[in-house]
Amino acid sequence: MRGWSCLAFVLLSVTVTCSVAQQVPPWTEDCRKSTYPPSGPTYRGPVPWYTINLDLPPYKRWHELMVDKAPALKVIVNSLKTLINTFEPSGKIIQLVDQKLPDLLGNFPGPFEEEMKGIAAVTGIPLGEIISFSIFYELFTICTSIITEDKEGHLLHARNMDFGIFLGWNINNNTWVVTEELKPLTVNLDFQRNNKTVFKATGFAGYVGMLTGFKPGLFSLTLNERFSADGGYMGVIEWILGKKDAKWIGFIIRSVLENSTSYEEAKNILTKTKILAPAYFILGGNKSGEGCVITRDRKQSLDIQELNPKQGRWYVVQTNYDRWKNPFFLDDRRTPAKMCLNQTTQENISFATMYDVLSTKPVLNKLTVYTALIDVTKGQLETYLRDCPDPCIAW
């Protein structure tokens, strides 16, 4: 524990030193330009596509994908075990996860439990560890999501997926261990029924919920973590104790993507459904004004910020802080994102300029796994793995 405290202190000291040297905010660079099509040191590579056949029994849906990705999933699971054993060397926590977690959590709503059992069977990873991987959101996600509307009323939705804070820092190459290990697991998914696309998403192989996706022609949806004292761990405890009236975050996202048939229907569900963890739902539609950030606690909606281009609000930006509060001073991605969007102007918004915004530090940072660009009307999803070479803020 003392080693982790020292690491945190070193990171904080470096950050504060940079703050003094470069003025506040210390790590904000000039807005990037001409970074698209992706290339150069911030671009790791493209993300592969896989089809998930919803006509198959849930147990079999992920088999083809997991045959390819089992080695990468084993790497990240072993890293998490190592991290846990650092704090609890006896191995009792891992034993609890492997032997007791499935029974503790009880039955998950269909089809998710059968899908996780199928993934465990293909990979040889204990079901408890697959379940742990599939409830990650409730603990460790940080993100930036943006919806924009151009002068013609055309909507674009983009996000940086930032993941892995405090899950191991590699001092040899200045990266977060789990962030790096998630990159080989990142996949684009085409969920089909009767050989027709139901929805498309970007996810992590082995994680059966969704955090980024869209229904072609209808709506797009991304999820950002919201910090709260009444956090996801409380929801998990309540679930274990038998209070199972709330929805798991990744599961409700996937359910909305699969079953909702309009922007308004999706908005209604995301606003009113009780959930296990606080969250920001960033929802985009297919026509002017259909874009919003829904700020949620576990039981109710606290705020809905909507696009309103007639009043000059042609974009919404959400990181991990309530819009009516200032971001944590060491983690202000909101200000540079808005600054770069304002410099871009509504007339020039596009996949290319959105990618520029999401490539500007600290919107791009050491936790960034991928950048996704979504055009609901055109049915386009582009996803790119990212790197943030030094100098780069750790989060």
N, C-alpha and C positions, 0 to 999 in steps of 0.2 A: 504494500500500500504506500510505503514511504517513497518508493521509486516512482510511482505514478504521480504523487504529489510534487516531487521534484521536477518531473517532466512538465506538468502543468505550469509550474512556476517559471521554468525556462521559457516555455512558449509565450506565456504572458509577458515576461520581461522583454523578450525580443519584440513582441508586438508593440508594447508601450514605448520602447526605445525608438522603433520606426515611427511611432506617432509623433514624437518630439521632433525627429529629424525632418519629416515630410509634411507636417501639419495635419490637421484633422479634416476629413478622414484619411488616415495615413496611407492606406493601401489602394485608394481609388486612382486608377490610371485614366488617361484620356480615352474617350469612347473608341472602341475598336472599329475599324472600317475595312471592308474588302476581305473579310475572313471566310467568305462563302463563295464558291463551294469549299468545304473544309479541307485544310491542308496545313502543313507546318507543325511546329512542336506542341500545339494545344490539341491536335487531332490524333487520336489513337487509332481510329479506323471505323468502318461501317459496322452495323449491327445486323446479324443474319435473320432471315425470316423462316418461321415454321408455321404449319397449319395445325390447329387443334380441332379435331372432328367431334363436334358435340353430339353426333349420332352414335358414337361409340359409347359403350358403358363407361361410366366415370373412372373405373379402375384402370381402363386401358388408354384413356385419352392422351396421357402424357408420355407414353412408353417410348415413342420414336425420339422425341426431344431428349428425354432423360438418358437414353442409351448414349447419345452424343455428349451430354453434359454431366454425367455422373462423376467423372474424375474431378471436374472443377468444383462440383458441389461438395465432394468429400474434402477438398482442400479447405474450403471456407468453414465447414463444420468442424474440422480438426483444429483450425485456428481459434474458433470460438471455445472449443473444449480447453485448449491450452490457456486461453485468457481466463476462463473460469477457474481452472485448476491453479492458476497463479494466486488467486484469492482464497481458494479452498482446496489445498493440496490433497486432502483425503479422498477426493473423487466422489464424495457423497452426492454432490449436486448433479453431476453427470449421471450417476446411478439413478437418482430420483427422476431425471428427465427421461432416461431410457426405459425405466421399468414402471414408473408411476404416472408420468404426465398424461398419457392417453386416458387412463382411468380417472385422474383428477379432473381433467377438463370435460370428460364425458363426451357425448355425441355432438359433433358439429352438424350444422344444417347441411342437407344434401345440396349439391353433389360433392362438397368439399372433403368430407372425411374419406369417402371412397377414393377420390383422386389422390389424397395424401397417402393412403395405403398402397395405391398402385405405384406411386413414386418411390416409396420405401422398398417395395418389392424389387423394382428394377435396379435401384442403386445399391441395395444392401445396407442402407443407412437405417438405423432404428427409427420406428415411427415417431417416437417422442422427439427426436432431433429434427425430423421433417416438420412436425407440428411447431416446434420452437422457431424454425426458420420462417414458417408461414404466419407467425404472429409478431414478426419483427417490427411492424409499423408502430405498435403500441409502445415501443421503447426508443427507437434510434433514428428516425428519419428527419432530415432537414432539406428544404427545397426552395426554389424560386419559380413561380408560375406567372405567366403574363397572358392576357387576352387583349387583342387590339382590333380596332375597326377602322378601315380606310375610308376615304372620301366617298366611295361608292357603296358603303355599307357592307363590305366584305370582311368577314371575321377570320383572324388567325389566332391560334393558341400555341404557346410554346412553354417549355419548362427545362430547367436544369434539375436533375435528380442528384441531390447531395446526400450521401449516406456513409455512416461508419464512424461518427465522432466518438472518441474515447475507446474505440475498439482496436487498440494496438497501434502504436506509432513506430514506423520503421526508421531508425536513425541513420541507416546506411544510404537511403535515397529520399528521405524527407517525404514520406507518404504514409497515409493511413492504411494499415494492413488490410482490413476488410473492404475498404473502398476499392483497392486494387484487385482484390479477389472476386469482387462482384462483376468486374468488367467482362471476364470470360463467360459469365452466366447471363449477361444481358442479351435479350432476344426480342425481336418483333414477332407478334403472334396474330395470326388471322384465324379467328374463331368462326367456324363454318357449320351450317346445318343445311342438309340437302344440297351440298356443294355450293352454297351461297354464303357470302360473308354476313355474319350477324354483327360483329364488331371487331375492331382491331386495337391492339394494345402493345405497349412496351413493358416487359416484365423481366423478372429474374427466374431462370430455370429452377424449379423446385418450390417456387412460391406460387400457390394456386390462386391467391387474391390478386387484385390489380390496383395500381397506383396511377397509371397513365393510360388513357385510351379514348376512343371515339367511336361513334356510331355513324358511318358514312351518310352524309346528307342531313343528319339530325342534330347531333350535339357532341361535344367533347368534354372530357372530365379529367382533372388532375387533383391530386391530394397533397397537401402540405401539413406537416406536423404543427400542432399548437401546444405550447408549453402551458401547463396548469398544475397547481397543487393536487387537484382532483384529476390525476392523469390516468393514462392507460393501465398502469399497474393496479389501480383501484378497480377498474373494470374487470381485469383478469381475476383478481381476488374474489369479486362478487360472483363471477361466473363459476369459479371453483366451488364457492359456497352454495351454489345452486340457484342463484338469481340470474336467469338466462333470458331476460327479456330485451337485452341490447344486442346490437349487431356488431360483428367484428368488422373493422374498418376496410381491410382489403376485400372482404367478402361482399360488403354492401356496394362497394364500387363496381365489382364485377357483376353483381346482380342487376344494378342499374344499367350498366352497359349492355347486358344481355337482354333485359326484359322491357325496359322503358322505351316508349315509342315517340317521345317528344321532349323538347327542352323543358317545358312547363311541368310535365309529369316527373322528370328527373329532379327538377328543382324542388318540387313538393316533397318527394321522398327524402331528399338529402336535408331538407329543412326540418322535417318533423320526426324522423325516425330516431329512436334512442340508440346511441352508439357507445362502444366500450371505451373509446378514447376521445379527448378533445381533438378537433381537426379544423382545417380550412378546406372546404370544397370549392374548387375553381371550375366553374361550369360555363361553357360556351355553347351558343346555338347556331342557327343557320341564317339569321337575318338581323337587320340593324337593331341594336339595343339588347340583343340576347347575349349577355355576358355578365357574370356576377361572381363575387367571392362571398361564400356563406361561412360566417364565423360560428363555430359550434362549440358548446361544451357537451358533456356526455348526454344531457337530457333535453336540451333545447337549443334553438338558434338564438344567438346574441346580436347578430348584425348581418345585413345583406347589403353589400355595396355593388351597385349595378352600373353597367355602361350607360352613358347618357351623352351621346355625341352632340346633341343640340345644345347642351350646356357646357360643351368643351371637354367632357370626360370620354375621350376616345380610346382609353386603355385603362385596365386595372392591373395592378402589380401586387402580388402577395408573396412575402417571404415566410417568416415564422413568428411574426409579432402582430398583435392587434393593430389595426390601422389608426386607431385613435391614441395609440401609445408610441413613444419613441423606441426605436430598436435598441437593443443592447449595444453600447458604444463600440465594442469589439467585433460586432457582427452586423454592420449596417450594409446590407445588400440592396435594400429598398431605395435608398437615395441615389446611388449610381445607376440603378436600373431606370428610374424615372428620369434622371438627368439625360441618359443616353436616348431614351424614347423621345424626350422633348427635343433633343438635338436632331433626331431622325426626322421628325414631323410626321403628321398623319398622311401627308401626300406621298411619302416615300416608304411606307411600311410594306414589308415583304418578308418572305422566308430569309432572304439574305440579310436584311437589316435587323430582323429579330435575332438571327444567329450572331450578328455583331454585338448586340446588347448582351446576350448570354455568354459572350466570349470576353467581356470586359471584367477585369478583376475589380472587386472581390465577388461579383456575381458568379464568375468562374473562380473556383478555389480548389484546395487540395481534396475536398470531399466530393467534388463533382464526378459522378460516374458517367452520366450521359446527358446529351442535349436532345430533346425531341421537339419537332416542328409539326404542327397539325393544321391541315386545311380541311374542315368538315365538308364544305360545299364541293370541293374537288375530290374528296376522298383520299387525300394524301397524308401519309405519315412518314417522316424521315427522322431517323435516330442515329446519332453519332457518339461514339465513345470519346471521352475527353481526357486530356492531361493538363496540368497547370504547372509548368516548369518554374523553378525559382528565378527571381523572387516571387513568392506567392503566399498569400495568407493561408493559415492552416485550416480555416473554416469560413 
